[in-house]
Amino acid sequence: MLLILLLVLSFVGIVTAATDPPTTAPAPPCPEKWKEIGSMCYWYSDNVFRPWSGAQSFCNDIGGNLAGTTDKTLADVEKLISSTLYTTWTGLNKINATNWQFVDGTLFLASQWSKGEPGDGRGNCGAIRSSPVPDNNGYIALGCQYSQPFLCSQKFASCPDTNFTSIKGSLTSPNYPDNYANNEYCIQRIIAPSGYFIALTFDAWIVQKDKDAVLIYDGYYPSAAANLMATITVDPTNSTLSPYPNSFQTKSNVMSVIFKSDSLINYKGWHANYQSFTPTDPGYQNGTSGTLTSPNYPNNYPNDVEQYQYVTTANGTQIQATFSSFAVEGLYNDYLLIFDGPDQKSPVIGNFSGLLAGVPDSVKTSGNAMTLYFFTNSLINFKGFSLDWTIV
C-alpha cells in the first residue's frame, strides 16, 4: 500500500513539474563578446585598428560610442586591454584650449591622466596606456590620425519589473522622452481590480523598426495563462504601416507589456496611456422602437465604464432618438457618443457631456443602424441618461 502511495505521489510530482508556468529570464545586460564593467558594457577591438574618428564610427555601427571611464572603472578597463602593446583609443577628446571630455557624456577627471599628461601639442585625442609601471598607466594625449586599437562602450539594460495598480495612467519605454538603452528587457504590468478589463492606447512611437519590439499579453506574464495579443515592431499609431490598431484591450484584469531592444540602434521610444474599466456587456436592440439607458439607470452609473449599445432596424428605415433624461459629469470626463451607423467607425451625430439645463436635442440616423458609446472615468458619477428611439 505504501509503495502504491509513493508511486502516486511521484507521478503527481512529475505532472506538477511539467505543468508549472514557464519563466523567462531577462537577456544578459551586455551583448555577446562585450564585457560588463560597472554600469556599462565594453568591447575591445583587439586586432581591429582605426584612427580616432574611424574608431568612433565603428563603435556607432555596433551600438555604442568610443568609451568613457571613471576613476572606479579605469583599473578594470586597463585589465581588459592589458594584452596589447599599443595604446587604446577611448572617447576622450579635446574640446577647447584647456578642456577634455568623453563623447559618451561620462565625466572626465584629471586624476585619470598618466603622469606628465597632457603635454602641450601632443594631440587632441585621448588614449589609455596600460603599463606594468603604475605611473605610466592612464590617459595620454595623441594625434587623432594614428591607427590603433580602440574601446567601445554602451549602457546596459537595467529596468526592473514594474507593476501599476492605479485605475489609469501611462507606460513608456525606459528614459522616455530620451533614448532608451540597448539590450533592454522590461516588463511592466497593469493590474486592475478583479472584474475589470484594461485598455491601452499608444500615442507616440519612435522605435527601431523590426528590431526592437513591444509585446502585449492579456494576463500576468510569464504565467502560462498569459495570452500573447501582439508583437509590435512598427508604429501602431500609423494605420498604413501597422497590422495592429493603436489600442489594445484585455479580457482579464491584468495586462503585461514587455519592451525588448537589441544591441545596436536606439531611439526616443514610445508612450501609451491605459485605463481600467468595469466590463459592461454590449446591448442589442431591434424592431420598431425601444429605450436605451446608462448602466443602473435611474440610479447613478458606476465609475470606469465603457459601454456599447447597438440598434438595428429594417432596411429602408431611419432611427429617431429622443432624450427623456441626461445628467453626467461634465468637461467630457464622462460622455455619450452616438454614431450614425453599425459601429464606432461610423460618423458621429451626437457628442454629449455635462449637467444640462434640459436634455440634448434629438438625433436622427441616415440609415437603419445606430451605435451608442458611453464612457465614465474614475471620479464623479450621476444619474446618467435615458433615450427613446423609434423608426421613421
N, C-alpha and C positions, 0 to 999 in steps of 0.2 A: 504493500500500500504506500509506504514511504517512498519507494523507488518511483512509483507512478506519479506521486505528487511532485517529486523533484523534476521528473521529465516534463510534466505540465508546466511547472514554473519556469523551467529552462526554455520551453517553447514560447511561453508568453513573453519572456525576456527578449528572445530573438525577434519576435514580431514587433514588440515595442521599439526596439532599436532600429528596425527597418522603417518604422513609420514616424520617427522623430523628425520635426521640421529641420530642413537643411539650414546651415548657417553659412554665410558668405563673408570671408574675411576681407577687409579693405585691401586695396592694392598696396604694395610696398611704397614707402614715401618717396623713394628715388627710382628712376628708370634703371633698367639693366645696364651694368657697367659704370654707373655713377656711384660715387661714394658719399654716404651721409656723414656730414661733419657739422655739429651744432644744429642750426635750423635750416641748413642749406644742403643741396646736392652738388657735388663737384665731379668734373670729368677732366682727366688729364690727357693731353693729345699724344704724349709719348713720342712716337716717331713721325708724327704729322707736324711739319714746320710751316709757319706763316709769319709775315711781318705783322705788326700790331693791328693795323686796320683789317687785314685779311683774317687774322685770328678772331677779331670781333664779329666779322661776317660769318665765319664758320660757327661760332657759338650761337649766333642768332638762328642759323639754319637748323641747329639741333635742339632749339628750345630754351636757350639761355643767353647769358652775356659773358664777356670776359669777367673773371671772378673778382670779387672783393673779399677782404679778410678783416677780422677784428683781432685785437690783442689775444682773445681767448682761442681763436681758431687758427692763428698763424702757425703755431707749432705743429698742429695736426696736418695742415696743408704742406708744410715743409717736409714732413714724413712721407706724404703722398708723392712728392716729386723728388725724393732723395736719391732715386736710382739714376738720375741724369747728371751729366757733367755740365749741361747747359743751364743758363738762367732761363726762367719761365715767364712768359708774358702773363700779366693779370690785367684787370680793368683799370689800373691806375694810370692817370694821365694828367698833364699839367694844363690848367685852365687859364692861368694868368701868370704874371711875373713871380708870384710867391706861393700860390695855392695849387694843391693837387687834390683830385677826387677820383673815386671809383665810378665807372659807368653804370653800375647796378644800384647806386644810391647808398651803398654801405659807407659809413663814416670812416675816413682815413685818419689815423692818429700818427703823429710824428714819431712816436716810440717804435713804429714798425720799420723805420729806415735802418738799413745796415750802417755800421759805424762809418762816419765821414760822408754819408749821403744826405741830400742830393748835391753833388758838386755842380758848380756853375758850368753851363754849356755842355753838359754830358748828354742831354737829350730830354724829350718831353713825354716819354712813356716809361711806365714802371714795370719792373720785372722782379721776381723773387729769386734770391740766390740761396741754395741750400748747401751748407758747408760744415765740415766737422769742426771748424774753428768757430766758436759761438759768436765772436764779434763780427764775423763775415756773413752771418745769416741775416735775412731780412730783405728789404727792398733796395734796389739800386735804380738809378735813372739811366736810360739808354736811348739812343736814337731809334725812332719808331720804325725805321726802314729795315732793321735786321730781322732775318727769318730765323725763328727758333720755336721750341715747344711752347704750349700755352695751356692755360687752365680756365675752363668754363664753369659757371655756376648757375643754378636756378633754385627757386624756393620749392620746398616740398609741401605736399598737401598736409593740412593739419586741422581740418574742420571736424568737430566732434558730432556724433549723432545728437539730434535736437528734436524734442517733442513740443508741439504747440497745442495748448488746450483752450485758448480763447475762442469765442464763437466766430470771430472774424479777424483777419489780419493779413499779412503778406509774407511771402517767401522770396528769397533772392539767391543768386549764386554767391559764393564767398567773395568778400571785399566789394561787392556792388555798391556804387556805380564804377569803382575802379576795377581793373582787370582781375579776374580770378587767376589762381596759380595753375601751373601744370600739375599733373598727377593727382588731381583731386578725386576723392571718393566720399561724397557727403550724403548722409541720409537725414532727411527732415520728414517728420511725421506730424500730421494734423489729427488730433484725437478729440472727437466731439462727444457730447453726452450720448448715452445709449438711446437708440431710436432715431437719431439724427442721420442725415447724409451730408456730404461735403461737395461744394462746387469750387473749382479752381480755375481762374482765368488769367492767361498771360497777357501783359500789356507792353512788354519790352523784351527784345531778343537780339543780342549780338554775340553769337557763339560760333566757334569754328565748325563750319558745315561738314557733316558726315563723319566727323572725328570725335567731337565732344558731344555728349548726349544727356538728356533728362529722361529718366524712366519713371512712369507713374503707375503705382499699384493701388488697387482697391483692397485695403486690408493692411495688416501690420507686417511689413517686410522685416526679417526674412522668413516669417511663418509660411509653411506650405500652403496655407489657406489664402495667402495674398495673391490676387489675380492681376497679372500684368495688363494694364489698359493701353499703354502707349510707350513707344521708344522714339523720342523726338530728337531728330538730328538736323532739321531745317526749321526755319522761322514759323512757328504756329500762328503768328499774327498775320502772316501773308497767305491768304487763301489760295493764291495761284501757285504757290510753291509747296505748301504742306499738305500731306494726305490727312492730317488731323485738323479738327477745329481748334480755336484758341482756348476753349473752355472744356473742362472735364468734370464729370460728376460721378461720385461713388454710389454704390448701393448700401455699403456698410457705413459705420461711423468713424472709420479710420482711413486716411489716405497717406501713403508713403511716397515721397518724392526723392529720387536718387539722382545726383549730378555726378558725372564722370568726365574728367578731362584727360587728354593724353599728355605726352611728354614734350610736345612741340609748341604750337602756337596758342596764345590765349588772348581773349578779348574782354570787353566790358561785362558780358554775361547777360543775365535775364532777371526779370521781376514778374511776380504773379500775385494776385490778390485771391484770398479764399474767404468763404463764408459757410457756416454750418446751418442747416435748415431742418425744421420739423417736417418729416415726409407727409405729404398730403396727396392722396390718390387723385388722379385726374377725374373730372366729371364729364359725362357724355349725355347730351340730350338731343332728341329729335322730335318730329311730329309737327304740330302747328303752333304751339305756344308752351311757355314754361317760365320758371323763376330760377334765377341764379343768385347765390349769396356768398359772402365771405365765410370762412370756417367759424363755427359756433354761433353764427348769427341767430337771434338778435343779441346774444351775449358778446363780450369782447373777443376779437380774434386773438390767437396766440402770437407770441414773438417768433421770428425766424421761420416764416412760412414762404414757400414757393408753390403756388397752386395754379394749375391749368384747368380750364373748363372749355368744352367744345360743343358747339351747336351745329347740327346739320339738318337741313330741311329738304323738301322735294325740289328736284330740278326745276328751274324756271321761276323760283320764288326768291324773295328777299326777306331779310330779317330786320325788324324794328325793335330796338332795345330801349326801355324807358326806366329810369331810376325811381324807386319809391323811397330810398334812404341811402345816405352816403356820409360817413364820418371816419376818416383815417388820419394818422399822423401826417403832418404837412411837410413841406420842403422836400418832397419826394424821398423822404425816409421810408415811408410806406406808400405804395401806389398801385393803381389798376391800369392795365393796358388792354385795349380792345382792338383786335386785328380783323381786317376785312378779308377773311378767308379761313382756310382749314388749319393753319399753323402760325407760329410766331414769325415766319418769314414773309407773311402777308403784310400789306400796308396797314399802318396804324391809323385808326379812325377815332380813337379816344385815348386820352392820357390824363388821368385824374389823380389828385392827391390833396389832402388837407381837410379842414373843417369848413365846409361851405355854408353860406347863408341859406341856400336852398339845396337843390340837388343838381347834378350835372345835366346838361342838355341831352336829349335822346340822340341815339345814333342809328344809322341805317346802313346795312351792308349793300354791296353792289351785286352780290350773288347769294347762294344758298348755304354759306358757311360763315361761322363767326367763332373766334377764339378769344378767351379772356385769360390774362396772366395777372395774378395778384401776388405782390411781394411785400414782406414786412421785415423790418430789422429787429435788433435785439433789445430795443428800449421800450418805447411807449406804445400802448395799444388802445383801440377804441372799438366802437360797435361794429364798424365795417360797412358793408353795402348790401343792398338788395335791388335787383332789377328784374323786370318782367320783359319777356320777349314774345313776339308774335310774328307770323308770316304776313307779308304784304304783297 
